[in-house]
Amino acid sequence: MDTKKNDIIIDFEPISRRVVFSDDKSLYKILSDLDVPITSICGGLGTCGKCKVLVQRGNEYLNSPTPSERNHLSKEEITNGWHLACQTKFNVKDIELLKTLQPPQFRVFLPSELLLEDFNILVSGISKDVDFHPTIQKIFIEVNKPSLKEPFADFERIKSSLVSKSLNLKKNHEIEIDFDVLNRIPMLLRKNQHKITIVLWNDHKIISCEPGNTTQENFGIAFDIGTTTIVGYLINLNNGKIYAVDSKLNSQTAYGEDLVTRLTYINENEDNLVKLNSLVMNDLNDIIINVCNKANIKPSNIYEATIVGNSVMHHIFLGLNPVNIGLSPFIPVIQKDLNTKAGRLNLNILKSGNVYTSPIIAGFVGADTIGVILSSQIFKEKELTLAIDIGTNGEIIIGNRKILAVGSCAAGSALEGAHISDGMRAAAGAIDKININPNDYEVSYSTIKNKKPIGICGSGLVDVIAEMLKSKIITRSGNFNRELTHHGRFIKKDKSLEFVIAKREDISLDKDITISQNDIRQIQMAKAAFYAGTKIILGNLKSNLKIEQVFLAGAFGNYINANNAKFIGMIPDITDEKIFQIGNAAGIGAQHCLLNNNLRNKARMLLDKIQYIEIAADKSFQKMYAEAMYFPHINLDFFPNLIEYKEIPKR
């Protein structure tokens, strides 16, 4: 980049990005404008303290530390040049002085735990058998040429040729054609000796005509749009095989990692909905380019996309304003499934291709939950089954052949690293598995991609709580065991105790990675919300019902130690062989809707069967929640098989 002497230059390292600054923006906003996604749970509001950056040059020209920075940063950190990116702006009165200096005037270091990269994104899952009946068919036909004796219109002759090829079409009362396609068929027929391939949607609508025989190039794509991650599956619609998979972080995380923050952002300015919609469409189109390159096809060879996502992501994708989902009584704009032209949505597949969005259930229980229900086939189970999809938001499904009920609880954010002092998402360097020796309290751990640890992700947090309980480092109430706080693994920070997981001399950070009393409370609240939510749904169904098996869905459910999740009281006390980790069940559900059109009808039918329960509004929720704050529960009779708790102090 060419720079002038009167420009204010900022160098961001280690990403080697240089920008010219000329406005009163925070460092957080500058990074967002650069499309550099960074960790920020609160969306730049200054409440989470996660967006720490080290200003290595130019500190004297920045604003003084804000109350938020003094709250989240130690005096030593502030002295050494650490700032919160969302709180850091230039001191406007010194702008002219800055322009007299040679560039770069500022150097800002972005620590590895701040940058959202190298994430573990779950793309696989357990797929139960599904009948193959896609909505898209490609049919090669040789159309009869017109003559003075038979002067039939082009479209009528195409219909006649199609009907002669397909028994299904003979039964169909009418064949339609997309108007844009209609305008192209005269030249297409005559340039190709009347030999063309028809792309037929849902046995009745022609959405494309192609020269020659292109029946082998028939693809669809299934998307799971998560709050944090997006996964796309390119599938051959002739044989049902997955040809390519790609995933990426949802770029909307730059404007808040949770749904409520994004709803607030949209509510502030109507243009912000357009911005978030544009971000997710760019992400989806990037994935389309990547899977097409892997499969060596063109995006126009993709004729249909199926979409699942939570209610807010569903609305933002469609460009629908979701703000009322976040306000009581939590009403979405639409519940039913939709079929929309790809061109209207700016999705880079065939412009006249179909985009199917699964129905949403209610409030914060969206199309992704429909995906989990369809792929897990919980509605076919003989045993009463609990399915938990733990993401940034958490959904609870309880069902079998006779019953199907769902609810939602805001419990996933802590388990994804939010509000945890050294918490982070599942990225390279995240501690994901932990063991504590009960004899000397030494800690062993593993990290994602075997990199030096920079924080603890959700699976590691569940492990560390379970291990601290088994070692009696904490009590059932979640408090540190006073009899052990003299041990060298405990350190004092800001007048409170923390237990050291990884020592600074063994890692790449200049601090220990620890678990604080507040961190333990955050995990208690998360696990209590899930357990209490399960109890509430059961109580609304029938008081004597008992969970007989558990499906753990989503990335968190896939990677955690299921036994430890049970040990801390997150899921009911059932035998290990009845706990199944089913992977990205929502994404598998999106695939199934692409592979079998009948499942879309099934989704509509399920809406009439599903009982939605507003968990937090139940009168007994607070009591059940408080009781479930204990490990595993205040009443050990609910966990009779966890005999270790006989030796663990209650308080």
SEBA-219861 format. One record per residue (C-alpha): residue in three letters; x, y, z. Coordinates in steps of 0.001 Angstrom, whole numbers, padded with zeros to 6 digits, always signed. Example, Ala and Ser with C-alpha at 12.3 -4.5 7.8 and 13.67 -1.06 7.14 Angstrom:
Ala+012300-004500+007800
Ser+013670-001060+007140
end
This chain:
Met+000000+000000+000000
Asp+001270+003440-000899
Thr+001434+005699+002112
Lys+001765+009419+002430
Lys+003441+011313+005206
Asn+000133+012751+006403
Asp-001550+009346+006696
Ile-002019+007634+010028
Ile-000713+004076+009572
Ile-001609+001034+011668
Asp+000253-002246+011275
Phe-001571-005329+012563
Glu+000656-008285+013349
Pro+001084-011247+012974
Ile-001421-011025+010125
Ser+000720-008382+008339
Arg-002170-006061+007579
Arg-001465-002335+007144
Val-004309+000180+007112
Val-004588+003909+006720
Phe-006741+005321+009470
Ser-008619+008572+009030
Asp-011681+008385+011261
Asp-012651+008058+014919
Lys-013063+004275+014997
Ser-012141+001758+017663
Leu-009520-000873+016857
Tyr-012349-003434+017030
Lys-014302-001567+014327
Ile-011203-001234+012149
Leu-010610-004995+012361
Ser-014267-005661+011575
Asp-014019-003423+008510
Leu-010967-005434+007451
Asp-013027-008656+007712
Val-010612-009912+010357
Pro-012840-011949+012723
Ile-011692-011743+016339
Thr-012946-013118+019621
Ser-015621-010891+021136
Ile-018506-012455+023016
Cys-020315-009146+023527
Gly-019982-007827+019981
Gly-017744-004907+020923
Leu-019780-003602+023861
Gly-016891-003855+026323
Thr-018584-006318+028672
Cys-016795-009601+027948
Gly-013129-008558+028073
Lys-012151-011031+025337
Cys-010789-008672+022652
Lys-007375-008064+024236
Val-004736-006568+021946
Leu-001166-005437+022636
Val-000348-001968+021302
Gln+003402-002116+020746
Arg+003789+001337+019295
Gly+001664+004483+019676
Asn+000180+004003+023136
Glu+000695+007668+023953
Tyr-001806+008687+021256
Leu-004668+006492+022476
Asn-007498+007301+024852
Ser-006995+006632+028549
Pro-008105+003219+029885
Thr-011895+003047+030142
Pro-013788+001660+033177
Ser-014368-001519+031167
Glu-010636-001924+030549
Arg-009835-001303+034214
Asn-012380-003989+035053
His-011028-006622+032654
Leu-007306-005823+032580
Ser-004830-005895+035441
Lys-002716-002834+036260
Glu+000306-004700+034939
Glu-001422-005429+031625
Ile-002453-001786+031206
Thr+001085-000625+032006
Asn+002493-003042+029428
Gly+000251-001762+026630
Trp-002655-004179+026663
His-006038-002805+025596
Leu-009522-003979+024736
Ala-009883-003431+020997
Cys-013493-002320+021357
Gln-012522+000358+023906
Thr-009426+001703+022167
Lys-009689+004841+020057
Phe-007317+007564+018965
Asn-007022+010737+020983
Val-008534+013070+018397
Lys-006727+016204+019572
Asp-003372+014602+018662
Ile-004353+013569+015125
Glu-002446+016420+013469
Leu+000669+015641+015511
Leu+000416+011999+014450
Lys+000427+013002+010801
Thr+003877+014546+011173
Leu+005441+011174+012058
Gln+006838+008643+009608
Pro+004661+005534+009134
Pro+003881+003263+010781
Gln+002745+005280+013780
Phe+000988+002292+015366
Arg+001838-001362+015711
Val-000861-003632+017169
Phe-000178-007257+017988
Leu-003144-009663+017837
Pro-002479-012664+020136
Ser-003270-016102+018793
Glu-006131-016614+021244
Leu-007830-013527+019787
Leu-007819-014547+016133
Leu-010646-016796+015030
Glu-008777-019332+012927
Asp-007802-022995+012886
Phe-011121-023965+014402
Asn-012358-027509+014841
Ile-015611-027385+012891
Leu-017683-030551+013050
Val-018855-031648+009609
Ser-019570-035353+010160
Gly-022431-037134+011842
Ile-024240-040444+012112
Ser-026612-040808+009182
Lys-029435-043302+009422
Asp-030716-044848+006210
Val-032786-042513+004071
Asp-034688-043372+000902
Phe-033268-041693-002178
His-035894-039460-003760
Pro-034384-036070-004639
Thr-036476-033147-005814
Ile-034181-032519-008802
Gln-034155-034740-011897
Lys-032140-034273-015070
Ile-033683-035852-018145
Phe-032081-035975-021581
Ile-034626-035704-024388
Glu-034665-035538-028175
Val-037485-033171-029028
Asn-039480-033673-032206
Lys-038805-030935-034708
Pro-041757-028795-035783
Ser-043200-028903-039275
Leu-046034-027371-041253
Lys-047899-030615-040670
Glu-047245-030522-036881
Pro-046607-026857-035998
Phe-046567-027392-032235
Ala-044989-024802-029922
Asp-041529-025421-028501
Phe-042688-025818-024895
Glu-045507-028181-025847
Arg-043096-030396-027781
Ile-040703-030433-024784
Lys-043554-031472-022488
Ser-044551-034246-024877
Ser-040987-035591-024942
Leu-040738-035457-021145
Val-044002-037315-020604
Ser-042866-040066-022962
Lys-039743-040510-020782
Ser-041258-040554-017297
Leu-044163-042455-015752
Asn-044292-039906-012916
Leu-044873-037119-015390
Lys-047694-039007-017073
Lys-049500-038964-013740
Asn-048769-035283-013218
His-051543-032935-014301
Glu-049306-030057-015411
Ile-045699-029246-016229
Glu-044574-025664-015639
Ile-041488-023774-016761
Asp-039538-020919-015239
Phe-040213-017817-017319
Asp-036523-016933-017731
Val-035883-020448-019035
Leu-038815-020205-021438
Asn-037194-017283-023227
Arg-034035-019314-023945
Ile-035488-022529-025347
Pro-036061-021474-029010
Met-032356-020849-029658
Leu-031254-023717-027409
Leu-033333-026259-029352
Arg-032258-025100-032780
Lys-028562-024782-031969
Asn-028400-028322-030578
Gln-030418-030347-033086
His-033305-030421-030555
Lys-031204-032566-028173
Ile-031306-031037-024706
Thr-031283-031891-021006
Ile-034177-030763-018845
Val-033683-029941-015161
Leu-036980-030762-013474
Trp-037901-029716-009937
Asn-040472-031626-007897
Asp-041805-033554-010917
His-043546-030545-012379
Lys-041376-027457-012943
Ile-038612-026979-015505
Ile-035962-024759-013887
Ser-033272-025098-016578
Cys-032607-026418-020085
Glu-029073-027323-021141
Pro-027528-028216-024511
Gly-026795-031881-025133
Asn-026704-034596-022506
Thr-025575-033172-019142
Thr-027368-035661-016904
Gln-024127-036641-015159
Glu-023657-033122-013781
Asn-026461-033053-011224
Phe-025662-031594-007815
Gly-027263-030095-004758
Ile-025821-028532-001625
Ala-026955-028795+001989
Phe-026071-026058+004483
Asp-026080-025958+008254
Ile-025880-022274+009205
Gly-024803-022100+012821
Thr-024355-019041+014982
Thr-020597-019632+014950
Thr-019869-022037+012104
Ile-021288-022846+008678
Val-020934-026212+006939
Gly-021795-027044+003329
Tyr-022138-030525+001791
Leu-021999-030917-002017
Ile-024052-033978-002992
Asn-024481-035770-006315
Leu-028230-035982-006887
Asn-027897-038957-009224
Asn-026485-041284-006567
Gly-026711-039466-003229
Lys-022965-039424-002607
Ile-021195-036516-000903
Tyr-018605-035147-003334
Ala-017139-032352-001209
Val-017505-030708+002211
Asp-016371-027260+003290
Ser-016825-025166+006403
Lys-015921-021795+007828
Leu-016591-019512+010745
Asn-019720-017416+010448
Ser-018419-013916+009672
Gln-021248-012466+011753
Thr-019216-013329+014858
Ala-017451-009983+014325
Tyr-020731-008384+015440
Gly-021367-010634+018423
Glu-020926-014323+019150
Asp-024408-014898+020580
Leu-027853-014402+019082
Val-029019-011733+021511
Thr-026066-009469+020652
Arg-026826-009785+016942
Leu-030514-009093+017512
Thr-029514-005956+019420
Tyr-027217-004958+016563
Ile-030040-005343+014032
Asn-032433-003413+016256
Glu-030034-000453+016395
Asn-030194+000224+012655
Glu-032236-001408+009885
Asp-029174-001341+007612
Asn-027427-003742+009994
Leu-029748-006567+008918
Val-028585-006028+005336
Lys-024970-006135+006534
Leu-025404-009401+008452
Asn-027327-010927+005545
Ser-024519-009935+003176
Leu-021925-011507+005472
Val-023680-014872+005645
Met-024335-014913+001885
Asn-020648-014222+001238
Asp-019745-017110+003569
Leu-022127-019475+001784
Asn-020872-018413-001632
Asp-017262-018926-000501
Ile-018169-022468+000527
Ile-019882-023034-002831
Ile-016735-021948-004684
Asn-014569-024222-002545
Val-016711-027359-002928
Cys-017092-026756-006669
Asn-013315-026498-007028
Lys-012891-029744-005085
Ala-015445-031543-007285
Asn-014357-029812-010501
Ile-017839-028567-011358
Lys-019431-025171-011997
Pro-021713-023490-009428
Ser-024444-023525-012097
Asn-024380-027350-011857
Ile-025890-026988-008386
Tyr-029650-026932-008827
Glu-030927-026934-005268
Ala-029807-025935-001784
Thr-031349-027014+001509
Ile-030856-024844+004568
Val-031131-025451+008304
Gly-030211-023059+011088
Asn-031588-021623+014289
Ser-034480-019182+013989
Val-032320-016055+013993
Met-029855-017414+011421
His-032813-018608+009309
His-034316-015109+009292
Ile-031032-013299+008600
Phe-030327-015678+005696
Leu-033712-014866+004171
Gly-033340-011151+004915
Leu-036284-011250+007340
Asn-036105-009035+010417
Pro-035669-011367+013430
Val-035882-008831+016282
Asn-039266-010063+017550
Ile-037779-013511+018128
Gly-035794-011909+020966
Leu-038810-010216+022547
Ser-041594-011899+024501
Pro-043649-013743+023261
Phe-040715-014599+020864
Ile-042581-014598+017547
Pro-040847-015363+014215
Val-041925-013821+010913
Ile-042765-017237+009437
Gln-042791-020826+010642
Lys-043495-022890+007516
Asp-040857-024119+005112
Leu-040101-022036+002029
Asn-038948-022588-001540
Thr-037195-019550-003008
Lys-035233-018850-006176
Ala-031475-018784-005603
Gly-031128-015616-007679
Arg-033503-013740-005421
Leu-031353-014596-002409
Asn-028011-013973-004185
Leu-026935-017546-003539
Asn-024361-018472-006180
Ile-025880-021669-007543
Leu-028057-021857-010678
Lys-030054-018600-010538
Ser-033344-020390-011183
Gly-032332-023160-008759
Asn-034436-023815-005698
Val-033476-022925-002136
Tyr-035413-024899+000470
Thr-035453-023627+004048
Ser-036759-026080+006637
Pro-039584-024966+008926
Ile-038840-023540+012352
Ile-040631-024706+015472
Ala-040945-021629+017692
Gly-038927-018766+019153
Phe-035321-019900+019485
Val-036067-023491+018390
Gly-035367-023370+014699
Ala-034866-025318+011503
Asp-031680-026872+012903
Thr-033797-028666+015513
Ile-036023-030005+012728
Gly-032794-031247+011137
Val-031788-033066+014332
Ile-035242-034652+014651
Leu-035234-035839+011031
Ser-031677-037223+011018
Ser-031826-038877+014446
Gln-035306-040276+013718
Ile-036101-039785+017378
Phe-039778-040040+016455
Lys-039209-043716+015544
Glu-037518-044723+018809
Lys-039269-047181+021080
Glu-037387-045924+024172
Leu-037957-042430+025493
Thr-034975-040503+024156
Leu-033366-037224+025151
Ala-031545-035393+022336
Ile-029440-032374+023267
Asp-027947-030075+020640
Ile-025414-027911+022468
Gly-024195-024910+020546
Thr-024190-021196+021225
Asn-027843-021848+021998
Gly-029015-025162+023432
Glu-032023-027200+022283
Ile-033601-030073+024191
Ile-035707-032700+022416
Ile-037541-035523+024186
Gly-039403-038097+022158
Asn-040227-041566+020916
Arg-042910-043097+018694
Lys-045685-041520+020763
Ile-044237-038282+022149
Leu-042254-035375+020751
Ala-041500-032232+022764
Val-038857-029522+022493
Gly-037532-026564+024436
Ser-034608-024159+024384
Cys-032234-022936+027071
Ala-029479-020329+026924
Ala-026726-022566+028241
Gly-024281-023112+025427
Ser-022203-019921+025521
Ala-020232-020793+028661
Leu-019545-024238+027234
Glu-018088-022541+024172
Gly-015734-020418+026238
Ala-017840-017305+026876
His-017587-015809+030373
Ile-014752-018222+031239
Ser-011496-016453+032126
Asp-009369-018700+029908
Gly-012217-020104+027862
Met-012195-020307+024085
Arg-013856-022131+021241
Ala-012494-025389+019871
Ala-009526-024023+017932
Ala-005880-024931+017602
Gly-004221-024691+021014
Ala-007419-025218+022986
Ile-007098-027695+025857
Asp-009746-030290+024994
Lys-009030-033167+027383
Ile-007880-033000+031007
Asn-006909-035482+033712
Ile-006024-034663+037335
Asn-004065-037075+039512
Pro-006066-037321+042787
Asn-002895-038055+044760
Asp-000738-035035+043895
Tyr-003210-032910+041812
Glu-000856-032816+038847
Val-002675-032013+035607
Ser-002204-033665+032230
Tyr-003975-032475+029109
Ser-004138-032556+025343
Thr-004738-029696+022923
Ile-006387-029411+019541
Lys-003805-029946+016773
Asn-001201-030555+019514
Lys-000308-026879+019686
Lys+000834-025152+022860
Pro-002201-024329+025007
Ile-003775-020889+024837
Gly-007088-021630+026581
Ile-009716-024250+027415
Cys-012625-025234+025138
Gly-015956-026778+026142
Ser-014920-030428+026257
Gly-011935-029470+028436
Leu-014180-027482+030770
Val-016459-030474+031337
Asp-013394-032642+031941
Val-011780-030266+034409
Ile-014958-029908+036507
Ala-015417-033694+036613
Glu-011740-034246+037467
Met-011771-031568+040185
Leu-014801-033252+041737
Lys-013212-036713+041600
Ser-010060-035288+043195
Lys-012165-033403+045783
Ile-010588-030100+044711
Ile-014106-028703+044582
Thr-017174-029698+046557
Arg-020621-030626+045285
Ser-021680-027000+045784
Gly-018968-025943+043335
Asn-016776-024245+045953
Phe-013049-024841+046232
Asn-012344-027350+048980
Arg-010843-025207+051786
Glu-008740-028115+053001
Leu-006778-028118+049725
Thr-006416-024423+048870
His-002909-024353+050403
His-001660-026592+047576
Gly+000804-025102+045097
Arg-001669-025510+042249
Phe-003718-022672+043744
Ile-002764-019076+043063
Lys-004262-015842+044294
Lys-005408-013270+041757
Asp-007297-010086+042606
Lys-008087-011448+046084
Ser-009624-014658+044699
Leu-008244-018166+044274
Glu-007662-019920+040963
Phe-006581-023477+040203
Val-003746-023733+037679
Ile-004343-026039+034718
Ala-001283-025118+032650
Lys+001710-023267+034058
Arg+003095-020283+032186
Glu+006575-021778+031945
Asp+005135-024759+030037
Ile+003081-022794+027513
Ser+003413-019952+025016
Leu+001493-017378+027058
Asp+002939-015035+029672
Lys+000345-016233+032211
Asp-001027-019410+033724
Ile-004179-020997+032331
Thr-006504-021338+035301
Ile-009995-022169+036501
Ser-011536-019618+038832
Gln-014476-019839+041199
Asn-016507-017772+038736
Asp-015603-020163+035907
Ile-016977-023065+037936
Arg-020189-021104+038532
Gln-020598-020529+034791
Ile-020380-024275+034103
Gln-022783-024952+036976
Met-025323-022571+035463
Ala-024966-024141+032022
Lys-025333-027723+033173
Ala-028154-026787+035563
Ala-030077-025157+032712
Phe-029911-028337+030630
Tyr-030847-030661+033472
Ala-033660-028428+034729
Gly-034900-027939+031163
Thr-035069-031700+030683
Lys-037029-032060+033919
Ile-039438-029281+032917
Ile-040192-030917+029565
Leu-040678-034314+031217
Gly-043001-032767+033786
Asn-045118-031215+031054
Leu-045442-034578+029339
Lys-046115-037012+032165
Ser-044621-037145+035659
Asn-043668-040838+035628
Leu-041705-040743+032362
Lys-038021-041622+032503
Ile-035238-040984+029981
Glu-033931-044299+028635
Gln-031303-043142+026141
Val-029484-039940+025188
Phe-028381-038497+021839
Leu-025652-035828+022079
Ala-025655-033684+018933
Gly-023472-030849+017679
Ala-019745-030210+017975
Phe-019788-029957+021760
Gly-021850-033125+022092
Asn-019504-034921+019727
Tyr-016222-034036+021424
Ile-017063-034151+025135
Asn-016420-037094+027393
Ala-020022-038275+027745
Asn-019268-040021+031031
Asn-017948-036772+032497
Ala-021005-034894+031229
Lys-023105-037362+033186
Phe-020791-037139+036190
Ile-021287-033381+036566
Gly-025061-033772+036161
Met-025547-032324+032684
Ile-027420-035399+031433
Pro-029415-038045+033334
Asp-027830-041021+035071
Ile-028184-043775+032473
Thr-025752-046471+031401
Asp-022930-045455+029064
Glu-024088-047812+026312
Lys-027315-045803+026100
Ile-025487-042528+025390
Phe-024871-041883+021678
Gln-022804-039062+020190
Ile-024449-038400+016827
Gly-022305-035547+015464
Asn-023638-032734+013307
Ala-027203-034018+013295
Ala-028584-030710+012029
Gly-026290-030852+008996
Ile-027254-034475+008361
Gly-030904-033380+008506
Ala-030231-030771+005819
Gln-028635-033494+003669
His-031621-035786+004150
Cys-034007-033047+002997
Leu-031900-032749-000148
Leu-031865-036510-000718
Asn-035521-037222-000043
Asn-038300-034813-000913
Asn-040746-036822+001223
Leu-038864-035747+004354
Arg-039958-032191+003685
Asn-043545-033386+003960
Lys-042518-035252+007108
Ala-041130-032011+008583
Arg-044490-030299+007997
Met-046314-033176+009675
Leu-043916-033081+012643
Leu-044800-029447+013286
Asp-048327-030560+014180
Lys-046986-033272+016505
Ile-044243-031331+018303
Gln-045122-029862+021679
Tyr-043119-026694+022295
Ile-042437-025853+025931
Glu-041199-022446+027061
Ile-038801-023717+029717
Ala-037905-020447+031450
Ala-041586-019488+031802
Asp-042421-022626+033802
Lys-043178-021788+037457
Ser-040989-024614+038746
Phe-037940-023735+036636
Gln-036125-021574+039206
Lys-036461-024236+041919
Met-035322-027043+039625
Tyr-032498-024869+038326
Ala-031247-024089+041854
Glu-031329-027773+042834
Ala-029411-028724+039679
Met-026660-026212+040483
Tyr-025172-028840+042794
Phe-022947-031542+041333
Pro-024519-033741+040083
His-027745-032565+041796
Ile-028797-031622+045306
Asn-030651-034946+045425
Leu-028195-037806+044883
Asp-031120-040213+044493
Phe-031371-038930+040906
Phe-027828-040242+040251
Pro-027678-043563+042145
Asn-024898-045013+039973
Leu-022378-042235+040690
Ile-021084-043848+043847
Glu-017984-041597+043905
Tyr-020169-038811+045282
Lys-020430-040605+048618
Glu-016867-039414+049273
Ile-017145-035879+047822
Pro-018019-033119+050335
Lys-021331-031349+049760
Arg-020112-027845+050656
end
